[in-house]
Amino acid sequence: MGLTDTGADVLADARTGRNSRHLLVGLLRQSVFGRLGGYEDVNDAERLCRDPAMRWVVGDRAITGSAASASQMGRFETEWLTRPENLAALADLCGRWIDKVHQRRPPRTIVLDMDSSESPTYGEQEGSAYNGHFGCTCYHPLFVFNQLGDVERCALRSGNVHSADGWRAVLEPVIARYRDTVKRLYFRGDAAFANPEMYEFLEAERIGYTIRLPANRVLQNKIGYLLKRPIGRPPHEVRRYFASFSYQAQSWKKSRRVVAKAEWHPGELYPRVGFIVTNLARPAERVVAFYNQRGTAEQWIKEGKGAIKWTRLSCRSFAANAVRLQLHVLAYNLGNFMRTLAMPKAAQPWSLTTLKEKLIKIGANVVSHGRYVTFQMAEVAVSRQMFAHILSLIARLRAPPAPA
């Protein structure tokens, strides 16, 4: 699909010498594919530069020689990519890749989930700070996912900022890409994003939204009749009650629809109550069901932490760690594209970690011939039939050859 070639088109090559050993696209491939394979540190390049598969991934001179060394990758990630223009291009690259994927799989609806996470730090990293919510010294990155699990955009932030800090700079470029291409666009967020500026922005863009609303006395009084214990013996199953009403906080310029849910659980004295502010016209039960699906975004963040190790932000400077986060997210998206576009139905339940361990970070016997290289792989993890099916699905994703 030419995804990494897209990166080479937008990144500025800061090298001034004429005898550069590897092309910029090759260095980007080594950074991204290495992270996808479980090699998240620059020091791993000492081993990867001799790996036959990685040499073919990098291409050009690396095929007959070696891929980039640890010192070369260190300069690439901490010097060349940290330039402001390259860091901005990296932030836009996720969206460019997703747009190319959507050319093969045009979406009718896009659902955006925004959430923050923590990346613990253990040294003197620039910008790290103690976060009382997470209870650790960390960075506090912000992510925007779509309903397929792709990271639309992300940003690294200092550890002590609010969860919604800088939301406009992350969300607005994503919405701008879909403004004229997708008819139905939705947004979901937790209570950290419950602020009137967010509501007004989404309403101006004609985007449907469901955002968790922190409880207060006024909201609870609106549903006081649902907070009374039901008459009779306590049930053995969970009982759910829904309500919908109009509400206007003091900081709001107009009233908005609020959906409430009260759950009575067996053995609990008080109900579990939640409020959602929305501009959707669906029944209350469907609004709550739609909002609850945003929990998958938290699962995708866990996959990024576990499979790609995108919390490994161990550089001293903030800019270098921001580059590392963007490269980790590109590797995550590449794995997620493979999971959603090039995997048979039998492999649909696979997590990103399973996909990595069964298809990417595996051993093989390499036989080199004069004109080709053969990778002989065992059928313990993936059968020959499944592997052939995966290769056929990947072949369908290749762009058709240009007309002669």
C-alpha positions as CSV (number, residue, x, y, z in Angstrom):
1,M,0.0,0.0,0.0
2,G,3.0,2.3,0.1
3,L,2.5,3.5,3.6
4,T,6.1,4.1,4.5
5,D,6.7,5.7,1.2
6,T,4.1,8.3,2.2
7,G,6.3,9.0,5.3
8,A,9.3,9.6,3.1
9,D,7.4,12.1,1.1
10,V,6.6,14.4,4.0
11,L,9.7,14.0,6.2
12,A,12.6,16.4,5.6
13,D,16.1,14.8,5.2
14,A,18.4,16.8,7.5
15,R,21.5,15.0,6.3
16,T,24.0,17.1,4.4
17,G,26.5,14.4,3.3
18,R,26.4,12.9,-0.2
19,N,27.3,9.3,0.9
20,S,24.2,8.6,3.1
21,R,24.2,4.8,3.7
22,H,20.4,4.4,3.9
23,L,17.5,6.2,2.4
24,L,15.1,8.1,4.8
25,V,12.3,5.7,4.0
26,G,14.5,2.8,5.0
27,L,15.3,4.3,8.3
28,L,11.6,4.9,8.9
29,R,10.8,1.3,8.0
30,Q,13.4,0.0,10.4
31,S,12.0,2.2,13.2
32,V,8.4,1.2,12.6
33,F,8.8,-2.5,11.8
34,G,11.3,-3.0,14.6
35,R,8.8,-1.7,17.1
36,L,6.0,-3.8,15.6
37,G,8.3,-6.8,16.0
38,G,8.9,-6.1,19.7
39,Y,12.2,-4.2,19.4
40,E,11.3,-0.9,20.9
41,D,14.8,0.4,21.9
42,V,17.4,1.9,19.6
43,N,20.0,-0.5,21.0
44,D,18.1,-3.4,19.4
45,A,19.4,-2.1,16.1
46,E,22.8,-3.8,16.8
47,R,21.0,-7.2,16.3
48,L,18.4,-6.1,13.8
49,C,20.9,-4.6,11.4
50,R,22.1,-8.2,10.6
51,D,18.6,-9.7,10.5
52,P,17.9,-11.0,6.9
53,A,14.2,-10.0,7.1
54,M,14.9,-6.5,8.4
55,R,17.5,-6.0,5.7
56,W,14.9,-6.7,3.1
57,V,12.4,-4.4,4.8
58,V,14.9,-1.5,4.8
59,G,15.8,-2.3,1.2
60,D,18.4,-0.7,-1.1
61,R,21.9,-1.2,0.2
62,A,20.8,-3.0,3.3
63,I,19.8,-6.1,1.2
64,T,23.4,-7.0,0.4
65,G,25.0,-5.2,3.4
66,S,23.4,-4.4,6.7
67,A,20.6,-2.3,8.0
68,A,21.1,0.8,10.1
69,S,23.2,0.5,13.2
70,A,22.2,1.7,16.7
71,S,24.2,4.9,16.3
72,Q,22.5,5.6,13.0
73,M,19.0,4.9,14.4
74,G,19.8,7.1,17.4
75,R,20.7,10.1,15.2
76,F,17.6,9.5,13.0
77,E,15.2,9.4,16.0
78,T,16.8,12.0,18.4
79,E,18.2,14.5,15.9
80,W,16.6,14.4,12.5
81,L,13.0,13.5,13.5
82,T,13.0,16.0,16.4
83,R,13.1,18.9,14.1
84,P,9.8,20.8,14.4
85,E,8.8,20.2,10.7
86,N,9.5,16.5,11.0
87,L,7.7,16.1,14.3
88,A,4.7,17.9,12.8
89,A,4.8,15.6,9.8
90,L,5.0,12.5,12.1
91,A,1.9,13.7,13.9
92,D,0.0,13.9,10.6
93,L,1.3,10.6,9.3
94,C,-1.2,8.5,11.2
95,G,-4.0,10.3,9.4
96,R,-2.3,9.9,6.0
97,W,-2.0,6.2,6.5
98,I,-5.6,5.8,7.6
99,D,-6.8,7.8,4.5
100,K,-4.9,5.4,2.2
101,V,-6.5,2.4,4.0
102,H,-9.9,4.0,3.7
103,Q,-9.4,4.2,-0.1
104,R,-9.5,0.4,0.0
105,R,-12.2,0.2,2.7
106,P,-14.4,3.4,2.4
107,P,-16.2,3.9,5.7
108,R,-19.8,5.1,5.9
109,T,-19.6,6.1,9.5
110,I,-16.7,7.2,11.7
111,V,-16.8,7.1,15.5
112,L,-14.0,8.9,17.3
113,D,-13.1,8.0,20.9
114,M,-10.8,10.4,22.8
115,D,-9.0,9.2,25.9
116,S,-5.8,9.9,27.8
117,S,-3.3,7.5,29.4
118,E,-0.2,7.5,31.4
119,S,3.4,6.6,30.4
120,P,5.4,6.1,33.7
121,T,8.9,7.7,33.8
122,Y,11.8,6.6,35.9
123,G,14.5,9.2,35.3
124,E,14.9,12.9,34.7
125,Q,12.9,13.0,31.5
126,E,12.0,16.5,30.4
127,G,8.3,17.3,31.0
128,S,7.6,14.3,33.3
129,A,5.7,15.2,36.5
130,Y,3.7,13.5,39.2
131,N,0.1,12.8,38.4
132,G,-2.2,12.4,41.4
133,H,-4.9,10.5,39.4
134,F,-2.5,7.8,38.2
135,G,-0.3,8.0,41.4
136,C,3.0,8.1,39.6
137,T,5.5,10.3,37.8
138,C,4.7,10.1,34.1
139,Y,3.8,11.6,30.8
140,H,0.1,12.1,30.0
141,P,-0.4,11.4,26.3
142,L,-3.8,12.0,24.5
143,F,-5.2,9.7,21.9
144,V,-8.0,9.7,19.4
145,F,-9.2,6.3,18.1
146,N,-11.7,5.4,15.4
147,Q,-14.2,2.5,15.8
148,L,-11.7,0.1,14.1
149,G,-9.0,0.7,16.7
150,D,-6.8,2.8,14.5
151,V,-5.1,5.8,16.2
152,E,-6.2,8.8,14.3
153,R,-3.9,11.2,16.1
154,C,-2.0,11.5,19.4
155,A,0.1,14.0,21.4
156,L,2.6,13.7,24.2
157,R,1.9,16.0,27.1
158,S,3.5,16.8,30.5
159,G,2.5,14.5,33.3
160,N,0.6,17.0,35.4
161,V,-1.8,18.4,32.8
162,H,-5.6,17.9,32.8
163,S,-6.9,14.9,30.9
164,A,-8.5,17.2,28.3
165,D,-5.7,19.7,28.0
166,G,-4.9,20.5,24.4
167,W,-7.9,18.5,23.0
168,R,-8.6,20.9,20.2
169,A,-5.1,20.6,18.7
170,V,-5.5,16.8,18.6
171,L,-9.2,16.5,17.6
172,E,-9.6,19.4,15.1
173,P,-7.1,18.0,12.4
174,V,-8.9,14.7,12.5
175,I,-12.3,16.2,12.0
176,A,-11.0,18.4,9.2
177,R,-9.9,15.3,7.3
178,Y,-13.4,13.8,7.5
179,R,-15.4,17.0,7.1
180,D,-16.2,16.5,3.4
181,T,-15.7,12.8,3.1
182,V,-17.9,11.1,5.8
183,K,-21.6,11.9,6.2
184,R,-22.0,10.5,9.7
185,L,-19.4,11.4,12.3
186,Y,-19.7,10.7,16.0
187,F,-17.6,11.5,19.1
188,R,-17.4,9.8,22.5
189,G,-15.6,10.9,25.6
190,D,-15.5,10.5,29.3
191,A,-16.2,13.1,32.0
192,A,-12.8,14.8,31.5
193,F,-14.1,16.2,28.2
194,A,-17.4,17.5,29.6
195,N,-16.9,21.2,29.0
196,P,-19.0,23.7,27.0
197,E,-16.2,24.5,24.6
198,M,-16.2,20.9,23.5
199,Y,-20.0,20.8,23.1
200,E,-20.0,24.0,21.0
201,F,-17.2,22.8,18.8
202,L,-18.9,19.5,18.1
203,E,-22.3,21.1,17.5
204,A,-20.7,23.6,15.1
205,E,-19.2,20.7,13.1
206,R,-22.6,18.9,13.2
207,I,-21.1,15.9,15.0
208,G,-23.2,13.6,17.1
209,Y,-21.6,13.2,20.6
210,T,-22.1,11.3,23.9
211,I,-20.0,12.6,26.7
212,R,-20.1,11.5,30.4
213,L,-21.4,14.2,32.7
214,P,-20.2,14.5,36.3
215,A,-23.0,14.1,38.8
216,N,-24.3,17.0,40.9
217,R,-27.3,17.7,43.1
218,V,-29.4,19.2,40.3
219,L,-29.0,16.2,38.1
220,Q,-29.8,13.8,40.9
221,N,-32.9,15.7,41.8
222,K,-34.0,15.4,38.2
223,I,-34.1,11.6,38.6
224,G,-35.0,11.4,42.3
225,Y,-37.8,9.0,41.5
226,L,-35.3,6.5,40.1
227,L,-33.1,6.7,43.3
228,K,-35.7,5.2,45.6
229,R,-35.3,1.5,46.4
230,P,-37.9,-0.5,44.5
231,I,-40.7,-1.9,46.6
232,G,-40.6,-5.6,47.4
233,R,-37.8,-8.2,47.9
234,P,-34.4,-7.3,46.5
235,P,-34.0,-8.8,43.0
236,H,-31.4,-11.4,42.2
237,E,-30.6,-9.7,38.9
238,V,-29.4,-6.2,37.9
239,R,-32.3,-3.8,37.3
240,R,-31.7,-0.8,35.0
241,Y,-33.8,2.3,34.7
242,F,-33.3,5.2,32.2
243,A,-34.4,8.8,32.0
244,S,-34.0,11.7,29.6
245,F,-34.4,15.4,30.3
246,S,-33.3,18.9,29.4
247,Y,-30.6,20.5,31.5
248,Q,-28.5,23.7,31.4
249,A,-25.5,24.3,33.6
250,Q,-24.5,27.8,34.6
251,S,-21.5,27.8,32.2
252,W,-23.7,26.6,29.3
253,K,-25.2,29.1,26.8
254,K,-28.2,26.8,26.1
255,S,-29.9,23.7,27.5
256,R,-28.9,20.2,26.3
257,R,-30.3,16.7,26.5
258,V,-29.0,14.6,29.3
259,V,-29.6,10.8,29.6
260,A,-29.5,9.2,33.0
261,K,-29.1,5.5,34.0
262,A,-29.7,4.0,37.4
263,E,-28.6,0.5,38.1
264,W,-29.7,-1.5,41.2
265,H,-27.3,-4.4,41.8
266,P,-28.1,-7.3,44.2
267,G,-26.6,-6.8,47.6
268,E,-25.9,-3.1,47.2
269,L,-27.7,-0.5,49.2
270,Y,-27.5,2.4,46.7
271,P,-27.9,2.5,43.0
272,R,-25.1,3.2,40.5
273,V,-26.0,6.4,38.6
274,G,-24.5,7.9,35.5
275,F,-25.3,10.9,33.3
276,I,-24.5,11.4,29.6
277,V,-24.9,14.7,27.7
278,T,-25.7,14.2,24.1
279,N,-27.2,15.7,21.0
280,L,-28.5,12.4,19.6
281,A,-32.2,11.8,19.2
282,R,-32.0,8.1,20.0
283,P,-33.9,6.5,22.8
284,A,-32.1,6.7,26.2
285,E,-31.3,3.0,26.2
286,R,-29.6,3.2,22.8
287,V,-27.7,6.4,23.8
288,V,-26.2,4.6,26.9
289,A,-25.4,1.5,24.8
290,F,-23.6,3.6,22.2
291,Y,-21.6,5.4,24.9
292,N,-20.6,2.2,26.6
293,Q,-18.9,1.0,23.5
294,R,-16.1,3.6,24.1
295,G,-14.7,1.1,26.6
296,T,-13.0,-0.6,23.7
297,A,-10.7,2.5,23.4
298,E,-9.3,1.6,26.8
299,Q,-8.6,-1.9,25.6
300,W,-6.7,-0.6,22.5
301,I,-4.6,1.6,24.8
302,K,-3.8,-1.6,26.8
303,E,-2.8,-3.3,23.6
304,G,-0.5,-0.4,22.7
305,K,1.1,-0.7,26.1
306,G,1.5,-4.4,26.0
307,A,2.2,-5.3,22.4
308,I,4.0,-2.2,21.1
309,K,5.4,-1.0,24.5
310,W,4.5,2.6,23.6
311,T,5.2,3.6,27.2
312,R,8.9,3.2,26.7
313,L,9.7,6.9,26.5
314,S,13.2,6.8,28.0
315,C,14.9,9.7,26.2
316,R,15.9,12.7,28.2
317,S,14.4,15.4,26.0
318,F,10.7,15.9,25.5
319,A,10.9,16.2,21.7
320,A,12.8,12.9,21.4
321,N,10.1,11.2,23.6
322,A,7.4,12.7,21.4
323,V,9.1,11.2,18.3
324,R,9.2,7.8,20.0
325,L,5.5,8.0,20.8
326,Q,4.6,8.8,17.2
327,L,6.8,5.9,15.9
328,H,5.2,3.5,18.4
329,V,1.7,4.6,17.3
330,L,2.7,4.1,13.6
331,A,3.8,0.6,14.5
332,Y,0.5,0.0,16.4
333,N,-1.5,1.2,13.4
334,L,0.5,-1.0,11.0
335,G,-0.3,-4.0,13.1
336,N,-4.0,-3.1,13.4
337,F,-4.2,-2.6,9.6
338,M,-2.9,-6.1,9.2
339,R,-5.4,-7.4,11.8
340,T,-8.4,-5.8,10.1
341,L,-7.4,-6.1,6.5
342,A,-5.1,-9.1,6.0
343,M,-6.2,-11.7,8.5
344,P,-8.6,-14.7,7.8
345,K,-11.7,-15.2,9.9
346,A,-10.0,-17.9,12.0
347,A,-7.5,-15.2,13.3
348,Q,-10.1,-12.5,14.0
349,P,-10.0,-13.2,17.8
350,W,-6.3,-12.6,17.9
351,S,-5.0,-9.8,20.0
352,L,-2.1,-7.6,18.7
353,T,0.3,-9.5,21.0
354,T,-0.8,-12.8,19.5
355,L,-0.4,-11.5,16.0
356,K,3.1,-10.3,16.8
357,E,4.2,-13.5,18.4
358,K,2.7,-15.8,15.8
359,L,3.5,-13.9,12.6
360,I,6.1,-11.2,13.1
361,K,8.5,-12.0,15.9
362,I,9.2,-15.6,14.9
363,G,12.2,-17.6,13.9
364,A,12.9,-19.0,10.4
365,N,15.6,-20.8,8.6
366,V,17.0,-18.5,5.9
367,V,18.4,-20.0,2.7
368,S,20.1,-17.5,0.4
369,H,20.4,-18.3,-3.3
370,G,21.8,-16.3,-6.1
371,R,18.6,-14.6,-7.2
372,Y,16.2,-15.1,-4.2
373,V,16.1,-15.8,-0.5
374,T,13.9,-18.5,1.1
375,F,12.5,-18.2,4.6
376,Q,11.6,-21.7,5.9
377,M,9.1,-21.4,8.8
378,A,7.6,-24.0,11.1
379,E,3.9,-24.7,11.2
380,V,3.6,-24.7,14.9
381,A,2.0,-21.2,15.2
382,V,0.5,-20.8,11.8
383,S,-0.4,-23.5,9.3
384,R,0.7,-23.4,5.7
385,Q,-2.8,-22.9,4.5
386,M,-3.4,-20.0,6.8
387,F,-0.1,-18.4,5.9
388,A,-0.9,-18.7,2.2
389,H,-4.3,-17.1,2.8
390,I,-2.7,-14.2,4.7
391,L,-0.3,-13.7,1.8
392,S,-3.1,-13.6,-0.7
393,L,-5.0,-11.0,1.4
394,I,-1.9,-8.9,1.5
395,A,-1.4,-9.2,-2.2
396,R,-4.9,-7.8,-2.8
397,L,-3.9,-4.6,-0.9
398,R,-1.1,-3.8,-3.3
399,A,-1.7,-0.9,-5.6
400,P,-2.3,-1.9,-9.2
401,P,0.6,-1.3,-11.5
402,A,0.8,2.0,-13.3
403,P,-0.3,1.9,-17.0
404,A,2.6,1.6,-19.4
